[in-house]
Structures are given as C-alpha cells and as structure tokens.
C-alpha cells in the first residue's frame, strides 16, 4: 500500500471508496481505463448514517424492499440539504455528502450533474483543506474521472496535471498513484489530440509502472498515440512487444492475444506495408479459427477476415481477396 493510500484511510476517505472509475467504458486501474469503466462505490455520508437505508415494505410480514438508484440519490440529496442548513457548505460533513451525491449521480449516468457537484465539492474542499490535502486530492480525482466520463478530456487533463505534480513531488515517479495520474493524463492528452505530450507521458509511465499486464496496457495506449501521430513503425514496435508477451503468458489463441495480433496487422496496413499486413493477419486468422469455440473470438474472426481481404487487395492479390469476401 502506498503512503498516499494509507493516509487516505486515516482520514476516513479511501481511494477505493471515493474514486470514480473511468468513463463508461473500461475501467481497471489503467483504462479503468481505460481507456478503467463503470460504477462508483458510494461511501457512507459523514454524519448521515442510516439516511440511505431502505424503507420497510408496506405489506405486513414482508422484509424491506431494496432501494432503487433514484431512492438512494434522493436520500443523498436530502442529506446534503440538511447538512448545508445545519453546518453550511464548507463543513467537512457537507463536503463529504456532496462528494457522495456526485458519486451516486455518476453511477446513474447523470454525468453533467455529477461533474457539477464534484466541482462544487472541490471548490469547498480547496477552501477548507487546501489544494494538497488528501481529501481535496480525492475529490479532484473524482472530478477528473467525471470529466472524462462526460467526454471532456481536455478539462480532465488540467486536474490530472495537478495530481501528477503533487504526487510526483511527494512520493516519486514510480509510486503507483503517480503512475496512475500520469497514465490518465496521457489518455486525456491522446483523446484531446495532444499527441506529442501523450506519447511522452506514456513512455515515462512504461518505465515507471510495476507489473507486466499494466505495462502491456500502457504500451497499447502508447501505440495508439503513435499511430494517431503517423509514427507507424514505432507503433508497430510497441504492438510486437505486447504480442510476444501475451503469447508467452496467454497463448496465441487467447482473445486478448488475438486482439493485439489484429491491431498489429492493421497497423502494418496503415503503414503501407501490405505484405507484412497479409502475413500478420493471415497468422492471426488461422489462430482464431483454431480457437473459434469462443463466441468473442468468432466475432473477431469476421473483422480479421475483412481486414485480411483488404490487405490482400492492397498487395495486389485480388483473387485471394475475393475468396474471403
């Protein structure tokens, strides 16, 4: 456990409890993204225990009914209003309640409402605790995730930049939370078209990250940024490294291996290396055929077949292309 996580546990606001996973897509620590995806656990509001509990069912003899997401959000809204009336907006309990409400909104897909509440909570936390306090950092991270989820990567990048600076100065570049902030910043730069800084941060994160699987995910992000920059040969190098690693760990017929194999073939096509694309996509297609018991692999086979036909056509091998279509 990093010092940052330990400190959050002491404050009662843990990263696990209040961290918003990445957008509606993936999530995981990297692309939770990840590009990490996606509901948020809701911590219990400070000073509001029991306010979100399900009400007893009206029918006699029946147990309590499970509360809906809307019921939970309404309870959190009531809690926040009560705390604002009782303590004002800048009381620690109010700030925590607002963060909890924003988290529930994010779970429900109410992205704009979540961002609005996270922004208010961040302003209040900054005023009360200061920008570098662990509680402020948690809310800032939640806001960054929320902005990503709302399709605002450029705005999210501003907050990841601050988090990266703070974590790097406090804990060093290799700390897991520093690496995560750098990774998310690279993702946001890539998504907002700032490709050169995205590449630079991906490369640094690859150096600092611990763990084979995490490094592979970073290399995939790096390859995407390089590809978007037209640096196809460098992107191919990254994909070949990931492919070799996944073949060793998972086998050549595993879906995750085949997905990278497919990306490598497409990258050869984009680079204008038609013969390499044909060879790579043919090999991937054969491996997929041998693993076609997996329905996900069968779906991937259709894309491989289409792209292989395109590679044959680009290489001037029309007869083989026509046979696949």
Secondary structure, DSSP 8 states (H G I E B T S, - for coil): --HHHHHHHHHT--HHHH----SSS--STTT--------------TT-TTTTS----SSTT-------HHHHHHHHHHHHHHHHHHH-TTSHHHHHHHHHHHHHHHHHT-HHHHHHHHHHHHHHHHHHH-TTSHHHHHHHHHHHHHHHHTT-HHHHHHHHHHHHHHHHHHH-TTSHHHHHHHHHHHHHHHHTT-HHHHHHHHHHHHHH--SHHHHHHHHHHHHHHHHHTT-HHHHHHHHHHHHHHHHHHH-TTSHHHHHHHHHHHHHHHHTT-HHHHHHHHHHHHHHHHHTTTSHHHHHHHHHHHHHHHHHHHHTT-HHHHHHH-
